[in-house]
C-alpha cells in the first residue's frame, strides 16, 4: 500500500530542524545544571572485618552459620546492626551475610554512614538482612528508614512493610503491608516524610515509594526515574 503525504516546504523543514537541535541541547543541559555526583554508602565497609558482641554464640557446622543471641551488636566498618539474634554466614568468595531478628516489642536496628558527607542512613524492623556482596539491606515487618544529618537531624523518613536500601546506588524501595496498618491507615500504605531541599519537612502518603536520600542527584538518577512515586 502506497500513501503520499504532503512534504513540508523548505522553510518549515529548516525551522523544525533548528527546533529539534535546540530541544536536544536543552535536554542535555537540564540534568547537568546544578547537580553534583551523589554520595554513596561507605565503599570501604565491604572490606572491613565483621565484629560481633553478644551474650551467647553457637556455631552450626552443618549449615556453616554462626548464631549470636542476647543483646547482639554487630559492626562492619560504619555498619551497625543490633538485634536479639543475628545469624552470620560467608560465601566461598568471602562475602558476608547477616540476618538480625527481634521479637515482641523489640525491633532490630541498622545504621550506615554515607560516603563523603556527614549523613547516615538508619532504620529498624523486626528483621534486617544485610547482603555484603551487593551492599543491600532489607528491612522486613514494621520497617522504618531514616536519613540523618550528623546523626541528630532528621531529613527523610519512610515507613513500610518491606524497605530495601541499596548502598551502592543510594536507592530505596518501600512496599505496603498489613503489618503497618493502623488508625488512619487501615490498608497499611507506605508513608514518608521528605524534607524539601530548601529546609522544611513535607509529608507524603502513597502505596509505594522510592526515595533517593540526597541533596543533589546525578543526571543518571533522573534518567532512572529515581525519586518518590505515587500510585
N, C-alpha and C positions, 0 to 999 in steps of 0.2 A: 504494500500500500504506500503510495507516494502522496505526501501532502506538501503544500507550499505555504510558507509563512512570509509575511512582508518583512523585508530586510530593513533594518534601521538605516536612516540616512547617515552620511559620513559624520556630520556634526554630532548627532546623538551617540553614535558609536564611540567617538572620541571622548565625549563627556562621561559616558558610562565607564570607559577605561580609566579616566582620571579619578572618578568616584571610587572604583574598586581599589585602586592603588592607595588612595588616601585612607580608605577604610582598613585595608590591611596594615598600613603603618600605624593606625590608631590602636588596633587590636594588639599589635606587638608592644606598643609603648605602654598601654594601660597597666598590664600586670607588673611591669618593671618599676613604674613610678612609685617612689616612696616605700618600697619593700626591701628588706634585707633577708639573708638566709635565716631560716627558722632554727631555733635551738632544739637539740635532741636530748634524750636521756644520756647520762654519763657513759661514754663509749668504753671507758676502762672497767666498768663494773663486771662485764662478762669474763674478764681475765683475772679478777680478784678471787682469793680463796673464800669459801663459804664457812663462816664461823657460827657455831650454834651453842646456846646455853639452854639448859632445861633441867627439870627435876629428875627425869629418868630418860634412859636411852636403851633401845634394843636394836639388834641387827637381824634381819630376816635374810639368811644366806640363800634360801631357795628363791626368793624374789629379788635379791640383791638390793634391799631397801633398808635405809636407816630410819628408825621411828623414834621421834623425840616427843615426850609428853610432859605436861606441867609447866606453865608459865614459860613457854618456849620463845626465845628471841634469836632470830637468825639474821646475820648481816653478811652482805657481799658487796664490798665497796660502799657506795652510798645507799644501797638497797637495804631496807629493814623489813622483816616480816615477824609479826608477833601473833601467836595463836596458842590454843590449848594443846594442839597436836600438830606436828609437822613431819611429813614423810619426805625423804630425800633420796633420789637415785641419780645415777650418772650413766650416760650412754657410752658406747665404745669410743666415740670421738672426743670424750671428755666434757661434753656439755652437761650442766647440772640442772635438775628439775626439782622444784619443791612445791608441796601442797600443804597449805595450812588450813586447819579446820577448828571451829569453836562451836560450843553447844550452849543451849539455854539462852540467857540474855547476852552472853558474851559474843563479840564479833572479832574475827581475825583482822589484822591491821597490816597495811603495806605503805611504804614510802620510798621514793627515789628522787634524787636530785636531777635537775635538767642541766645539761652541759652548757657552760659559757654564760649562764645567767643565775642570779640569786633567786631561783624559783624551785619549788618542789611539787611533785605530784604525790598525793597520798589518798588512801581510801580504806574502807572497811567493808566486810561482808562475812557471811557465815563460812564461806570457803574462798580461798585465794590460791590460784595456781600460777606459778612462775615458770616460764619456759626460757631457760638460759640460752638456747640455740637461737631462738627468734627474738629474744628480749621482749617477750609478750607476757603480760599479766592479765589474768581473767579473774574477776571478782563475781561470785555467784551467790544469790539469795540475799535480799535486803542490802543491796550494794550501793555504796556512795563513793564517788571520786571527787576530789577537790584539787584545784591548782592554787598553790600558796606562793606569796611573795615573801621571801625571807622567813618562812616557817610560821609567820604570825598573821599576815594579811591575806584574807580570803579573796581570791579573784573570780574563780568559777567553781560551780558545784553541780554535780549531776547525780540523780537518784534513779535507780532502775533495778530490775531483777537480775540482769547479767550485764556487766560492763567490762569491756576489754580495753586495755591500754597498750598500744604498740609503741614501745620506747624508741625504736629505730626511726620511726616516721612521725612521732608525736601526734598520734591519731587515736581518737576514742570512738567506740561504738557503744550504744546502750539499747537494751531491749526491755520492753514492758513485761509485767508478770503479776500474777495474783498475790505473790508474797509481799508486794509493796502497795497493795490496795489498802484503803483506809477512808476515813471521813473526807468527803470532798474529792476522792479519787477512787471510786468503787471498782474500776476496772484495772487499776494498777498501772496507769500510764506513766511513761518516763517523765520526770520533772527536772528542770535545770534552771539554775540562776547563772547568767552570763554577764559579767561586768563589761559595760561598754568600754571601748579603748580610750574614752576621754575621762574615765574615772568612776562613775556611779554604777550601782547594781541595776540589773534589768531582769525580770522574771520571764520564764518561757515554759510553756507546757506543751507536750507532744507525745505521740505514741512511740516515736523513736527519735534518737538524736545522735548526731556525730559532732564531736567537739574538738576543735584544734586549739589547745591552750597556749596561744602565743600572741604577743603584742603585734607581731608582724608576720605575714605569710609570704612564702615564696611564690613565684609565678606558677610552678607546677602544682602548688596546693590548690589554686583556683581551678586549674585545668582538671584536677581530680574531683572537683566538687566538694572539697572539704569545707566544713562549716556546720551549721545546725540545720537539719532538715526536719520539716514538719509534714504530717500526713496531708 
